Amino acid sequence: MSEQSAPSSSSAPRTRADAAAARRSGDISRALEKHDRRIGWMDLLRGIAILLVILHHSTQIVAYRIGDVPEVFAFISAFFAPYRMPMLMFLSGLLVAGSLTRPTGEYIWGKVRRILWPIVVWTIVYAGAEYLADPAQAKYMPWELGFWNTYLWFMQFVFAYYLIALLIKRIPIWVLIVVPFVVAFFIPGDLDLLRRFFYLMPFFFLGAFIEKYWDRYAHILSVPLAWALAIIPVGVAVYSGLDDIWAREAGVEGGGGIWYDPWFALPAMLGILILVRLAATITDRPWMRPIQFVGRYSLIYYTVHYPAFAALGWLAMKAGISNPGIGLVVIFTLTVAVSTVFALLGRRMPVKLLFELPKRLWPHRRREATTA
């Protein structure tokens, strides 16, 4: 996908608003393809999704350490369940095509140093913290599969999807959307992680597909049409929240909501396409900058937040905090604050090594050996 050429006089935008919209479309197309600039609305959506992940996990640790959280927070968590992780996957997929323009070795090395490396580092950090807190809980060694079964499953999936994305050079993208979507229906519910893998994979490659046809997508799903269809993502979210309420009233352990159910994948995909189309029309505002900062350093927030809120939940219990509402606000706020400190420091050595390996560590040496 290349930058849009200058329109002819017959097709030129007739108003300033149309001209601005056309420029934004071209800017988005170029940024997605070339990776040469930040896209504000993408950072905004990613930041919102990460903050919702932290809120969801904070409700879990409060329920575990202090007591049942107010029902409104359980509803909020279930309300956003159809979009929280799928949106992060979709946004990751939007950036695939630009990455694939690089040589295969460079492409893989980039994913190793920025995704696989922090998985290894923070799995060891998490396992070490678990051992210090309760040695009896340390059941697995690093060479056992259970050792790697942690909150970092999302990053493990992303890494796998990026490797699978190499197939885009040989097969149509739609195959990588349809096949895992169908497979998800045949995986038993007790294999939750495997089912989740195939459930989220279509969202990732839907992002890659939309990136390839961004201009056509933006033309077909016009802004007025997207606003008219906004009832779809809202309706799916409301149903998810209500289903959680109904399940809790029925005594279902863990509640309800739309959590990686293949039957709801298509409505969730349509909802994301609508939300993304609307988000792409948002121009940057000062109030967005803190959320965009979270989105820009989403990997750091994701890796840091889980050990942080787990430790804070333990400290809250030891401090004798008995009000779940207060505990939730305190844990969520401090978790975001701790993660923000790491995001600010994570751009500098040696803290940066917790989140990525030096860019030229391996490829540079390899090139020198080749040209020697």
BAVEXPA-91738 format. One record per residue (C-alpha): x, y, z; residue number from 1. Coordinates in steps of 0.05 Angstrom, whole numbers, padded with zeros to 5 digits, always signed. Layout:
// residues N
<X->X&Y->Y&Z->Z&k->NUM>;
...
This chain:
// residues 372
<X->+00000&Y->+00000&Z->+00000&k->1>;
<X->+00030&Y->+00066&Z->-00020&k->2>;
<X->+00015&Y->+00138&Z->-00005&k->3>;
<X->-00045&Y->+00166&Z->-00039&k->4>;
<X->-00029&Y->+00206&Z->-00101&k->5>;
<X->-00055&Y->+00277&Z->-00108&k->6>;
<X->-00128&Y->+00276&Z->-00130&k->7>;
<X->-00148&Y->+00304&Z->-00197&k->8>;
<X->-00191&Y->+00366&Z->-00202&k->9>;
<X->-00253&Y->+00324&Z->-00214&k->10>;
<X->-00244&Y->+00283&Z->-00151&k->11>;
<X->-00213&Y->+00335&Z->-00106&k->12>;
<X->-00245&Y->+00346&Z->-00038&k->13>;
<X->-00296&Y->+00402&Z->-00041&k->14>;
<X->-00292&Y->+00425&Z->+00032&k->15>;
<X->-00238&Y->+00435&Z->+00084&k->16>;
<X->-00266&Y->+00378&Z->+00124&k->17>;
<X->-00262&Y->+00331&Z->+00064&k->18>;
<X->-00191&Y->+00354&Z->+00050&k->19>;
<X->-00170&Y->+00343&Z->+00123&k->20>;
<X->-00202&Y->+00274&Z->+00122&k->21>;
<X->-00165&Y->+00257&Z->+00058&k->22>;
<X->-00099&Y->+00279&Z->+00088&k->23>;
<X->-00112&Y->+00238&Z->+00151&k->24>;
<X->-00127&Y->+00177&Z->+00108&k->25>;
<X->-00062&Y->+00186&Z->+00071&k->26>;
<X->-00024&Y->+00197&Z->+00135&k->27>;
<X->-00052&Y->+00134&Z->+00166&k->28>;
<X->-00037&Y->+00094&Z->+00104&k->29>;
<X->+00035&Y->+00118&Z->+00102&k->30>;
<X->+00046&Y->+00109&Z->+00177&k->31>;
<X->+00018&Y->+00038&Z->+00176&k->32>;
<X->+00061&Y->+00019&Z->+00117&k->33>;
<X->+00126&Y->+00056&Z->+00133&k->34>;
<X->+00124&Y->+00056&Z->+00209&k->35>;
<X->+00152&Y->+00127&Z->+00205&k->36>;
<X->+00106&Y->+00162&Z->+00254&k->37>;
<X->+00062&Y->+00151&Z->+00314&k->38>;
<X->-00012&Y->+00143&Z->+00302&k->39>;
<X->-00048&Y->+00179&Z->+00359&k->40>;
<X->-00113&Y->+00141&Z->+00357&k->41>;
<X->-00078&Y->+00074&Z->+00357&k->42>;
<X->-00039&Y->+00094&Z->+00419&k->43>;
<X->-00104&Y->+00118&Z->+00450&k->44>;
<X->-00141&Y->+00052&Z->+00437&k->45>;
<X->-00081&Y->+00011&Z->+00460&k->46>;
<X->-00074&Y->+00054&Z->+00523&k->47>;
<X->-00148&Y->+00046&Z->+00540&k->48>;
<X->-00144&Y->-00029&Z->+00530&k->49>;
<X->-00082&Y->-00035&Z->+00574&k->50>;
<X->-00115&Y->+00006&Z->+00630&k->51>;
<X->-00176&Y->-00038&Z->+00625&k->52>;
<X->-00131&Y->-00100&Z->+00632&k->53>;
<X->-00100&Y->-00070&Z->+00695&k->54>;
<X->-00169&Y->-00054&Z->+00723&k->55>;
<X->-00193&Y->-00124&Z->+00709&k->56>;
<X->-00134&Y->-00156&Z->+00742&k->57>;
<X->-00140&Y->-00108&Z->+00801&k->58>;
<X->-00211&Y->-00131&Z->+00813&k->59>;
<X->-00186&Y->-00203&Z->+00814&k->60>;
<X->-00131&Y->-00190&Z->+00865&k->61>;
<X->-00178&Y->-00150&Z->+00909&k->62>;
<X->-00230&Y->-00206&Z->+00908&k->63>;
<X->-00174&Y->-00255&Z->+00926&k->64>;
<X->-00139&Y->-00215&Z->+00980&k->65>;
<X->-00192&Y->-00169&Z->+01009&k->66>;
<X->-00263&Y->-00188&Z->+00990&k->67>;
<X->-00316&Y->-00184&Z->+00936&k->68>;
<X->-00311&Y->-00120&Z->+00896&k->69>;
<X->-00373&Y->-00076&Z->+00885&k->70>;
<X->-00416&Y->-00105&Z->+00830&k->71>;
<X->-00406&Y->-00045&Z->+00786&k->72>;
<X->-00333&Y->-00063&Z->+00777&k->73>;
<X->-00350&Y->-00135&Z->+00759&k->74>;
<X->-00399&Y->-00107&Z->+00708&k->75>;
<X->-00347&Y->-00060&Z->+00679&k->76>;
<X->-00297&Y->-00117&Z->+00673&k->77>;
<X->-00348&Y->-00162&Z->+00636&k->78>;
<X->-00373&Y->-00102&Z->+00595&k->79>;
<X->-00306&Y->-00093&Z->+00562&k->80>;
<X->-00288&Y->-00167&Z->+00558&k->81>;
<X->-00307&Y->-00174&Z->+00484&k->82>;
<X->-00258&Y->-00119&Z->+00463&k->83>;
<X->-00202&Y->-00114&Z->+00514&k->84>;
<X->-00153&Y->-00167&Z->+00489&k->85>;
<X->-00182&Y->-00174&Z->+00418&k->86>;
<X->-00170&Y->-00099&Z->+00407&k->87>;
<X->-00097&Y->-00106&Z->+00428&k->88>;
<X->-00090&Y->-00164&Z->+00380&k->89>;
<X->-00123&Y->-00126&Z->+00323&k->90>;
<X->-00077&Y->-00066&Z->+00334&k->91>;
<X->-00016&Y->-00111&Z->+00334&k->92>;
<X->-00039&Y->-00141&Z->+00268&k->93>;
<X->-00046&Y->-00072&Z->+00237&k->94>;
<X->+00029&Y->-00065&Z->+00240&k->95>;
<X->+00047&Y->-00132&Z->+00209&k->96>;
<X->+00053&Y->-00112&Z->+00135&k->97>;
<X->+00103&Y->-00057&Z->+00150&k->98>;
<X->+00146&Y->-00105&Z->+00190&k->99>;
<X->+00144&Y->-00158&Z->+00135&k->100>;
<X->+00179&Y->-00111&Z->+00086&k->101>;
<X->+00243&Y->-00124&Z->+00124&k->102>;
<X->+00287&Y->-00185&Z->+00110&k->103>;
<X->+00262&Y->-00247&Z->+00144&k->104>;
<X->+00321&Y->-00253&Z->+00191&k->105>;
<X->+00315&Y->-00181&Z->+00213&k->106>;
<X->+00240&Y->-00189&Z->+00222&k->107>;
<X->+00248&Y->-00250&Z->+00267&k->108>;
<X->+00304&Y->-00219&Z->+00306&k->109>;
<X->+00261&Y->-00158&Z->+00319&k->110>;
<X->+00206&Y->-00201&Z->+00349&k->111>;
<X->+00257&Y->-00241&Z->+00390&k->112>;
<X->+00290&Y->-00180&Z->+00421&k->113>;
<X->+00225&Y->-00142&Z->+00435&k->114>;
<X->+00174&Y->-00196&Z->+00450&k->115>;
<X->+00208&Y->-00263&Z->+00466&k->116>;
<X->+00263&Y->-00231&Z->+00509&k->117>;
<X->+00216&Y->-00195&Z->+00557&k->118>;
<X->+00174&Y->-00259&Z->+00561&k->119>;
<X->+00235&Y->-00296&Z->+00587&k->120>;
<X->+00257&Y->-00240&Z->+00633&k->121>;
<X->+00190&Y->-00227&Z->+00665&k->122>;
<X->+00171&Y->-00300&Z->+00671&k->123>;
<X->+00234&Y->-00309&Z->+00713&k->124>;
<X->+00217&Y->-00246&Z->+00753&k->125>;
<X->+00147&Y->-00271&Z->+00766&k->126>;
<X->+00169&Y->-00341&Z->+00784&k->127>;
<X->+00222&Y->-00314&Z->+00831&k->128>;
<X->+00171&Y->-00269&Z->+00865&k->129>;
<X->+00124&Y->-00328&Z->+00873&k->130>;
<X->+00179&Y->-00369&Z->+00905&k->131>;
<X->+00197&Y->-00314&Z->+00954&k->132>;
<X->+00124&Y->-00305&Z->+00973&k->133>;
<X->+00109&Y->-00378&Z->+00980&k->134>;
<X->+00162&Y->-00431&Z->+00964&k->135>;
<X->+00108&Y->-00485&Z->+00964&k->136>;
<X->+00076&Y->-00453&Z->+00903&k->137>;
<X->+00140&Y->-00461&Z->+00862&k->138>;
<X->+00120&Y->-00527&Z->+00831&k->139>;
<X->+00155&Y->-00521&Z->+00764&k->140>;
<X->+00226&Y->-00513&Z->+00740&k->141>;
<X->+00245&Y->-00470&Z->+00679&k->142>;
<X->+00252&Y->-00532&Z->+00634&k->143>;
<X->+00180&Y->-00552&Z->+00649&k->144>;
<X->+00120&Y->-00526&Z->+00609&k->145>;
<X->+00082&Y->-00505&Z->+00671&k->146>;
<X->+00137&Y->-00455&Z->+00689&k->147>;
<X->+00118&Y->-00413&Z->+00628&k->148>;
<X->+00043&Y->-00416&Z->+00639&k->149>;
<X->+00036&Y->-00345&Z->+00667&k->150>;
<X->+00001&Y->-00279&Z->+00654&k->151>;
<X->+00048&Y->-00269&Z->+00595&k->152>;
<X->+00006&Y->-00316&Z->+00552&k->153>;
<X->-00017&Y->-00255&Z->+00512&k->154>;
<X->+00054&Y->-00238&Z->+00491&k->155>;
<X->+00068&Y->-00311&Z->+00476&k->156>;
<X->+00009&Y->-00310&Z->+00429&k->157>;
<X->+00032&Y->-00246&Z->+00396&k->158>;
<X->+00101&Y->-00275&Z->+00384&k->159>;
<X->+00071&Y->-00337&Z->+00353&k->160>;
<X->+00024&Y->-00296&Z->+00309&k->161>;
<X->+00082&Y->-00254&Z->+00284&k->162>;
<X->+00119&Y->-00317&Z->+00263&k->163>;
<X->+00056&Y->-00346&Z->+00230&k->164>;
<X->+00049&Y->-00279&Z->+00193&k->165>;
<X->+00109&Y->-00299&Z->+00151&k->166>;
<X->+00059&Y->-00344&Z->+00114&k->167>;
<X->+00025&Y->-00281&Z->+00087&k->168>;
<X->+00079&Y->-00280&Z->+00034&k->169>;
<X->+00053&Y->-00346&Z->+00008&k->170>;
<X->-00021&Y->-00352&Z->+00025&k->171>;
<X->-00079&Y->-00302&Z->+00027&k->172>;
<X->-00090&Y->-00267&Z->+00094&k->173>;
<X->-00163&Y->-00288&Z->+00096&k->174>;
<X->-00141&Y->-00360&Z->+00105&k->175>;
<X->-00107&Y->-00341&Z->+00170&k->176>;
<X->-00172&Y->-00309&Z->+00192&k->177>;
<X->-00221&Y->-00364&Z->+00172&k->178>;
<X->-00182&Y->-00426&Z->+00191&k->179>;
<X->-00168&Y->-00410&Z->+00265&k->180>;
<X->-00239&Y->-00383&Z->+00272&k->181>;
<X->-00266&Y->-00451&Z->+00250&k->182>;
<X->-00216&Y->-00490&Z->+00291&k->183>;
<X->-00236&Y->-00453&Z->+00355&k->184>;
<X->-00305&Y->-00486&Z->+00351&k->185>;
<X->-00275&Y->-00555&Z->+00356&k->186>;
<X->-00230&Y->-00544&Z->+00417&k->187>;
<X->-00261&Y->-00568&Z->+00482&k->188>;
<X->-00275&Y->-00515&Z->+00535&k->189>;
<X->-00228&Y->-00548&Z->+00584&k->190>;
<X->-00170&Y->-00532&Z->+00538&k->191>;
<X->-00180&Y->-00458&Z->+00553&k->192>;
<X->-00111&Y->-00432&Z->+00533&k->193>;
<X->-00111&Y->-00469&Z->+00467&k->194>;
<X->-00181&Y->-00446&Z->+00450&k->195>;
<X->-00161&Y->-00375&Z->+00468&k->196>;
<X->-00102&Y->-00380&Z->+00421&k->197>;
<X->-00146&Y->-00396&Z->+00361&k->198>;
<X->-00200&Y->-00348&Z->+00383&k->199>;
<X->-00153&Y->-00287&Z->+00384&k->200>;
<X->-00114&Y->-00306&Z->+00321&k->201>;
<X->-00168&Y->-00282&Z->+00272&k->202>;
<X->-00169&Y->-00214&Z->+00306&k->203>;
<X->-00094&Y->-00207&Z->+00295&k->204>;
<X->-00098&Y->-00224&Z->+00222&k->205>;
<X->-00161&Y->-00184&Z->+00212&k->206>;
<X->-00117&Y->-00125&Z->+00232&k->207>;
<X->-00066&Y->-00145&Z->+00179&k->208>;
<X->-00121&Y->-00152&Z->+00128&k->209>;
<X->-00150&Y->-00083&Z->+00143&k->210>;
<X->-00081&Y->-00052&Z->+00140&k->211>;
<X->-00073&Y->-00080&Z->+00070&k->212>;
<X->-00140&Y->-00051&Z->+00047&k->213>;
<X->-00144&Y->+00009&Z->+00094&k->214>;
<X->-00167&Y->+00059&Z->+00042&k->215>;
<X->-00221&Y->+00013&Z->+00016&k->216>;
<X->-00243&Y->-00003&Z->+00087&k->217>;
<X->-00247&Y->+00071&Z->+00105&k->218>;
<X->-00287&Y->+00084&Z->+00042&k->219>;
<X->-00337&Y->+00027&Z->+00051&k->220>;
<X->-00346&Y->+00040&Z->+00126&k->221>;
<X->-00357&Y->+00114&Z->+00123&k->222>;
<X->-00358&Y->+00154&Z->+00187&k->223>;
<X->-00434&Y->+00166&Z->+00185&k->224>;
<X->-00446&Y->+00092&Z->+00173&k->225>;
<X->-00398&Y->+00074&Z->+00230&k->226>;
<X->-00437&Y->+00120&Z->+00277&k->227>;
<X->-00502&Y->+00088&Z->+00255&k->228>;
<X->-00473&Y->+00019&Z->+00269&k->229>;
<X->-00443&Y->+00038&Z->+00336&k->230>;
<X->-00502&Y->+00004&Z->+00369&k->231>;
<X->-00469&Y->-00062&Z->+00351&k->232>;
<X->-00406&Y->-00057&Z->+00395&k->233>;
<X->-00446&Y->-00024&Z->+00450&k->234>;
<X->-00499&Y->-00079&Z->+00447&k->235>;
<X->-00447&Y->-00134&Z->+00449&k->236>;
<X->-00413&Y->-00101&Z->+00509&k->237>;
<X->-00479&Y->-00091&Z->+00546&k->238>;
<X->-00498&Y->-00164&Z->+00534&k->239>;
<X->-00431&Y->-00186&Z->+00561&k->240>;
<X->-00440&Y->-00145&Z->+00624&k->241>;
<X->-00512&Y->-00168&Z->+00635&k->242>;
<X->-00492&Y->-00241&Z->+00624&k->243>;
<X->-00442&Y->-00234&Z->+00680&k->244>;
<X->-00497&Y->-00207&Z->+00726&k->245>;
<X->-00544&Y->-00263&Z->+00707&k->246>;
<X->-00490&Y->-00316&Z->+00718&k->247>;
<X->-00472&Y->-00289&Z->+00787&k->248>;
<X->-00546&Y->-00287&Z->+00807&k->249>;
<X->-00551&Y->-00360&Z->+00785&k->250>;
<X->-00492&Y->-00378&Z->+00828&k->251>;
<X->-00443&Y->-00391&Z->+00771&k->252>;
<X->-00372&Y->-00391&Z->+00799&k->253>;
<X->-00331&Y->-00337&Z->+00765&k->254>;
<X->-00392&Y->-00303&Z->+00734&k->255>;
<X->-00407&Y->-00297&Z->+00661&k->256>;
<X->-00393&Y->-00250&Z->+00604&k->257>;
<X->-00364&Y->-00260&Z->+00534&k->258>;
<X->-00296&Y->-00291&Z->+00545&k->259>;
<X->-00265&Y->-00322&Z->+00483&k->260>;
<X->-00329&Y->-00356&Z->+00460&k->261>;
<X->-00324&Y->-00370&Z->+00385&k->262>;
<X->-00398&Y->-00357&Z->+00376&k->263>;
<X->-00387&Y->-00284&Z->+00394&k->264>;
<X->-00324&Y->-00274&Z->+00353&k->265>;
<X->-00359&Y->-00246&Z->+00291&k->266>;
<X->-00399&Y->-00193&Z->+00329&k->267>;
<X->-00336&Y->-00174&Z->+00367&k->268>;
<X->-00297&Y->-00167&Z->+00302&k->269>;
<X->-00351&Y->-00124&Z->+00272&k->270>;
<X->-00352&Y->-00082&Z->+00335&k->271>;
<X->-00277&Y->-00071&Z->+00332&k->272>;
<X->-00280&Y->-00051&Z->+00259&k->273>;
<X->-00332&Y->+00001&Z->+00277&k->274>;
<X->-00294&Y->+00027&Z->+00338&k->275>;
<X->-00229&Y->+00032&Z->+00299&k->276>;
<X->-00262&Y->+00069&Z->+00242&k->277>;
<X->-00290&Y->+00120&Z->+00291&k->278>;
<X->-00225&Y->+00125&Z->+00330&k->279>;
<X->-00187&Y->+00140&Z->+00265&k->280>;
<X->-00226&Y->+00206&Z->+00261&k->281>;
<X->-00203&Y->+00230&Z->+00329&k->282>;
<X->-00152&Y->+00286&Z->+00329&k->283>;
<X->-00102&Y->+00291&Z->+00385&k->284>;
<X->-00124&Y->+00328&Z->+00448&k->285>;
<X->-00084&Y->+00345&Z->+00511&k->286>;
<X->-00127&Y->+00299&Z->+00554&k->287>;
<X->-00108&Y->+00240&Z->+00509&k->288>;
<X->-00033&Y->+00246&Z->+00520&k->289>;
<X->-00029&Y->+00206&Z->+00586&k->290>;
<X->-00070&Y->+00150&Z->+00556&k->291>;
<X->-00029&Y->+00152&Z->+00491&k->292>;
<X->+00034&Y->+00147&Z->+00534&k->293>;
<X->+00007&Y->+00082&Z->+00563&k->294>;
<X->-00009&Y->+00057&Z->+00493&k->295>;
<X->+00060&Y->+00076&Z->+00468&k->296>;
<X->+00093&Y->+00035&Z->+00523&k->297>;
<X->+00039&Y->-00018&Z->+00527&k->298>;
<X->+00090&Y->-00075&Z->+00530&k->299>;
<X->+00123&Y->-00045&Z->+00592&k->300>;
<X->+00055&Y->-00033&Z->+00626&k->301>;
<X->+00033&Y->-00104&Z->+00610&k->302>;
<X->+00096&Y->-00139&Z->+00635&k->303>;
<X->+00103&Y->-00097&Z->+00698&k->304>;
<X->+00031&Y->-00091&Z->+00721&k->305>;
<X->+00019&Y->-00163&Z->+00742&k->306>;
<X->+00077&Y->-00171&Z->+00791&k->307>;
<X->+00062&Y->-00100&Z->+00815&k->308>;
<X->-00012&Y->-00110&Z->+00831&k->309>;
<X->+00002&Y->-00179&Z->+00860&k->310>;
<X->+00052&Y->-00149&Z->+00909&k->311>;
<X->+00005&Y->-00091&Z->+00924&k->312>;
<X->-00053&Y->-00138&Z->+00937&k->313>;
<X->-00010&Y->-00176&Z->+00987&k->314>;
<X->+00012&Y->-00111&Z->+01021&k->315>;
<X->-00061&Y->-00087&Z->+01024&k->316>;
<X->-00080&Y->-00151&Z->+01059&k->317>;
<X->-00022&Y->-00144&Z->+01108&k->318>;
<X->-00040&Y->-00071&Z->+01120&k->319>;
<X->-00110&Y->-00093&Z->+01142&k->320>;
<X->-00149&Y->-00058&Z->+01086&k->321>;
<X->-00218&Y->-00089&Z->+01091&k->322>;
<X->-00259&Y->-00045&Z->+01044&k->323>;
<X->-00256&Y->-00076&Z->+00973&k->324>;
<X->-00275&Y->-00010&Z->+00939&k->325>;
<X->-00219&Y->+00029&Z->+00972&k->326>;
<X->-00171&Y->-00029&Z->+00961&k->327>;
<X->-00188&Y->-00031&Z->+00887&k->328>;
<X->-00176&Y->+00044&Z->+00877&k->329>;
<X->-00110&Y->+00042&Z->+00915&k->330>;
<X->-00084&Y->-00021&Z->+00880&k->331>;
<X->-00104&Y->+00003&Z->+00811&k->332>;
<X->-00075&Y->+00072&Z->+00820&k->333>;
<X->-00009&Y->+00048&Z->+00849&k->334>;
<X->-00003&Y->-00007&Z->+00796&k->335>;
<X->-00010&Y->+00045&Z->+00741&k->336>;
<X->+00040&Y->+00091&Z->+00778&k->337>;
<X->+00092&Y->+00035&Z->+00786&k->338>;
<X->+00084&Y->+00015&Z->+00713&k->339>;
<X->+00092&Y->+00088&Z->+00692&k->340>;
<X->+00157&Y->+00093&Z->+00730&k->341>;
<X->+00183&Y->+00032&Z->+00692&k->342>;
<X->+00158&Y->+00062&Z->+00626&k->343>;
<X->+00197&Y->+00126&Z->+00640&k->344>;
<X->+00260&Y->+00089&Z->+00660&k->345>;
<X->+00251&Y->+00034&Z->+00609&k->346>;
<X->+00279&Y->+00077&Z->+00554&k->347>;
<X->+00347&Y->+00081&Z->+00589&k->348>;
<X->+00401&Y->+00030&Z->+00602&k->349>;
<X->+00405&Y->-00015&Z->+00641&k->350>;
<X->+00330&Y->-00016&Z->+00656&k->351>;
<X->+00317&Y->-00021&Z->+00581&k->352>;
<X->+00348&Y->-00091&Z->+00582&k->353>;
<X->+00287&Y->-00114&Z->+00622&k->354>;
<X->+00244&Y->-00101&Z->+00560&k->355>;
<X->+00286&Y->-00110&Z->+00499&k->356>;
<X->+00354&Y->-00132&Z->+00475&k->357>;
<X->+00400&Y->-00083&Z->+00438&k->358>;
<X->+00378&Y->-00076&Z->+00366&k->359>;
<X->+00444&Y->-00095&Z->+00334&k->360>;
<X->+00467&Y->-00146&Z->+00384&k->361>;
<X->+00463&Y->-00207&Z->+00338&k->362>;
<X->+00448&Y->-00183&Z->+00267&k->363>;
<X->+00506&Y->-00133&Z->+00269&k->364>;
<X->+00557&Y->-00186&Z->+00286&k->365>;
<X->+00528&Y->-00233&Z->+00234&k->366>;
<X->+00535&Y->-00180&Z->+00180&k->367>;
<X->+00607&Y->-00167&Z->+00201&k->368>;
<X->+00623&Y->-00242&Z->+00197&k->369>;
<X->+00590&Y->-00246&Z->+00129&k->370>;
<X->+00629&Y->-00187&Z->+00100&k->371>;
<X->+00695&Y->-00204&Z->+00132&k->372>;
